[in-house]
Amino acid sequence: MELRQLEYFVAVAEERNFTRAAERVHISQSGVSAQIRQLERELGAELFDRSARTATLTVAGKAALEHARAALAAASAVGQAVGEVTDLIRGRLTVGMVIGCTVTPLFDALAAFHRAHPGVEISLLEDNSDRLVEGVRAGTLDLALVGIATAAPEGLDALTIISERLVVAVPDGHPLAERRRVVLRDVCAHPIVCMPPGTGLRTVFDQACAARNLQPVIALQASAADAVADLAARGLAVGVLSRSMAEHYRDRLTALTIDDLETPALLALVWRSTHSPALRELLVHSRRAFSTPGAD
């Protein structure tokens, strides 16, 4: 039994798919399948039910999963302990980033960390905020940059990067562009283009509408601020964005703060624990990058 076999086993169990697991561990699907078959032969039991499109754990697989995770964690701890003694941090960090992110200090932090600790392998992936938060809770992600509606998701630590009000963004000539004051009911009188459910900005908007018994027509959804702005600029719907997002499109759109929507949308780094020396160091670089004057 080898550690890599346990790693592949855990990856398939968490992804519930051999193809996605292979992408995660950076080898071919056939390689993952072969190693897990060998592990099953050594254990004398099948770990996955392969009869359906989704790879589901058998009873034996469920019994083995937590022990496999514990073995991988113990092996990682050995390397970390030695690394701390020798001042050399090694290992792997998996970082999540909300789709459509334009906040470049995160990239600066990753680059500075990589220069200081080249022995740590960094993986970066995009997803919506809800799934990233769940990934941090589940331990499949070490750190994530997410949009949230509360200061810290339950059970996680958080560092707020941006906290700002929502705006409605409309092109010249739109009826709202001439208004001096806009409230949520005014916005909901028009078709809306907004980010999809699972994003922090959308959660803030939906909760505010529900609190006022408003039922907005979300005509269009887009994960990237550029797409929301482009659709709004073409008059297809009014855009709902954060203040700093809308600033990038002031040549095409007029941004008006939604007066009665006072709850800010937050962009934050979230993590579950700092037992990993690598994660502690990455947080140091992240705090430095985001506190630098001029950081986006």
C-alpha positions, -999 to +999 in steps of 0.1 A: +000+000+000+014+034-011+006+069+000-002+079-036-028+051-038-045+065-007-043+100-022-060+088-054-086+069-034-095+100-013-096+122-045-121+098-062-142+096-030-144+134-027-149+141-064-172+111-069-157+109-104-126+093-117-120+119-144-122+149-120-101+130-095-074+125-122-074+162-130-071+170-094-040+148-088-025+156-123-023+121-138-043+102-164-077+086-155-063+052-164-034+058-140-059+066-112-080+036-120-050+012-121-037+024-088-071+021-071-076-014-086-042-024-071-052-010-037-084-029-038-065-061-046-042-055-016-072-049+007-093-077-007-124-056-012-138-032-038-138+004-026-162+019-052-194+009-068-187+016-105-221+005-118-234+041-121-220+072-137-210+085-103-183+067-083-199+059-049-182+043-019-190+008-010-193-002+027-156-011+027-148+022+010-166+042+036-148+023+063-114+030+047-120+067+039-113+084+072-083+061+079-069+071+045-073+108+052-056+103+086-027+085+070-022+113+045-025+139+072+001+121+093+025+118+064+021+155+056+027+163+093+060+144+092+072+166+063+060+198+080+077+190+113+110+184+096+105+214+075+099+237+105+131+224+121+151+230+090+133+263+081+122+247+048+084+246+043+072+219+019+039+204+010+009+215-010-017+243-008-050+244-027-064+279-030-099+287-042-109+319-060-144+332-068-152+331-105-145+363-124-121+376-097-102+408-107-085+413-073-049+411-082-033+413-047-042+376-043-019+368-073+008+391-057+005+371-025+008+338-043+039+350-062+056+363-031+049+331-012+062+310-041+094+329-042+099+325-005+088+288-003+094+271-037+091+237-020+053+242-017+031+232-046+003+256-052-030+247-069-055+274-078-091+268-088-122+289-095-158+282-084-187+301-069-184+313-034-208+288-018-189+259-032-156+274-022-167+279+014-179+243+015-145+232+001-127+250+029-150+234+055-145+199+040-107+204+039-104+201+001-093+238+000-068+254+024-078+290+017-103+307-005-111+342-017-149+345-017-178+369-018-199+365+014-228+382+030-216+378+066-183+387+083-172+351+087-190+319+075-198+296+104-169+275+116-143+294+096-118+322+101-120+352+077-101+383+067-123+409+051-107+424+020-135+446+006-167+457+022-189+479+001-225+488-009-243+475-039-251+498-069-274+497-099-255+503-131-274+517-161-264+533-195-271+569-205-307+575-214-321+549-190-348+563-167-328+555-136-298+574-149-316+607-142-327+598-107-309+615-078-320+587-054-327+550-061-342+525-037-345+487-041-381+490-053-370+512-082-344+487-092-369+458-091-392+476-114-368+467-143-353+435-155-320+428-137-287+413-147-268+401-117-243+375-105-257+339-100-269+324-067-239+312-047-221+345-049-219+369-020-232+398-040-263+379-051-269+367-016-269+402-002-293+413-030-317+384-026-319+387+011-326+424+009-354+418-017-369+390+004-369+413+035-391+438+016-413+412-001-399+422-035-397+397-063-371+410-088-370+396-124-335+383-128-335+383-166-298+376-171-270+361-149-233+362-154-204+352-131-180+379-142-185+417-136-174+424-172-203+404-185-228+420-162-216+454-172-216+446-210-252+433-208-263+464-188-245+488-212-265+473-241-297+480-223-308+444-218-313+449-181-301+470-152-269+457-136-264+451-099-227+453-089-206+464-060-193+500-060-157+491-070-168+468-097-189+495-113-161+520-112-143+501-140-172+509-163-180+545-156-173+554-192-203+534-202-225+531-171-239+554-144-237+537-110-262+547-083-260+535-047-291+516-037-301+538-007-321+513+013-297+484+007-272+491+035-259+456+040-225+455+023-212+428+000-179+414+014-149+399-003-129+379+022-102+353+026-115+323+045-098+293+061-105+266+086-073+262+106-037+273+106-021+240+116-002+240+083+030+261+084+026+267+047-009+282+052+003+304+080+030+318+057+006+323+029-017+343+052+012+365+062+019+372+025-018+377+018-022+403+046+008+421+034-004+421-003-039+433+006-027+460+030-003+475+004-015+510-007-031+508-041-042+472-038-073+465-058 
